[in-house]
Amino acid sequence: MDREKTIVRTSFIGIAANLVLAFFKAVIGFTSGSVAIITDAVNNLTDVLSSVITIIGAKYAGKKPDKEHPLGHGRAEYISAAVISVLVLYAGVTAFVESGKKILNPGDISYEYIQVGILIGAILVKVFLGFYFKKVGEKVNSDSLIDSGKDALSDVFVSAATVLAAFIYIFKGLSIEGYVGVLIGVIIIKAGFGMLKHTMDDIIGHRPDAELTRQIKESICEFDGVYGVYDLILHNYGPDKYMGSVHVEIDASKNADEIDTLSRRITHTVYAKYGVVIEAVGVYARDDIHPEVSEMRGKVSDIIFSHDMVLQMHGFRVDFENKLIMADIIIDFASPDREGLYKHIVEDIAESYPDFTPRIVLDIDASDL
């Protein structure tokens, strides 16, 4: 609730500031005949709408889980951030088109020093809003606020360009405001595409933060009897809302009661430290009792890592009764032919152990190793 209130409060500050800026810029733009300043005013109105969408997204994302959405509504913030990105793109395209028309059909322009002074004041306001939005957005992990902050800072360049055009006209009598408007449009479009790409990555799903996964794995490895941590998968259900699963390698001699106790301790510790819900703890049983298993593990490992682009082998297991050699391997996504390399590795293991059937799983590198 505190996070939601912070986002809403910050957004209302943005709404108020941008409404004032839009009003003054519109007055200056129409009285001076400057399409660049009018475009800048429209851009401020777009920022107002962005803040409104941020508030709506934060309110919806803050709703409690229900039967239809048992994991909450946190991803709504990503949708609101995407909408803001599209609005920024629209503002950029509009600025580009209207300024292009101004180049083809220039009109009369007249500037007053007081108007230029107001525009300089608007730049200072935008600088404050940009850093304020980014600081609060990073503090509460809100992509919408962070994007609004980036947009505000890009607006600083937009407004600075309009002021520069005004000074050039005042002192040189040269009108470049149509060209400035085109430049403004390009800057806004570029910022919009960057924001949209970042938001789409959140919606599609991307690799979790490397520092977070490293810390989780290190915390789990601190438990006695855990030889390794693998297959950490984190699903994002909104900012700071993660659920996931993990495999741990433990001694094959542990019984069900010991495994259950360890699993519960792991899930409790990870949630207490990082707020991440580990919904399942899988187990890889490590056999260090039988010398032949250790020997086979070493030989299979040598075969696997003799191939370039292999990042990891884990979950090694030998089933003598059914004549199976089991392991998971991770091949770099940069490999030109992951499937082909995987098949080659399986064939090499089968050739070295003709009496066994290799059951090698091509795992994915879902978190930093």
Secondary structure by P-SEA (a helix, b strand, c coil): caaaaaaaaaaaaaaaaaaaaaaaaaaaaaaaccaaaaaaaaaaaaaaaaaaaaaaaaaaaaccccccccccccaaaaaaaaaaaaaaaaaaaaaaaaaaaaaacccbbbbcaaaaaaaaaaaaaaaaaaaaaaaaaaacccaaaaaaaaaaaaaaaaaaaaaaaaaaaacccccaaaaaaaaaaaaaaaaaaaaaaaaaaaaacccccaaaaaaaaaaaaccccccccccbbbbbcccccccccbbbbccccccaaaaaaaaaaaaaaaaacccccccbbbbbbbbcccaaaaaaaaaaaaaaacccccccccccccccccbbbbbccccccccccaaaaaaaaaaaaaaaccccccccccccccccc
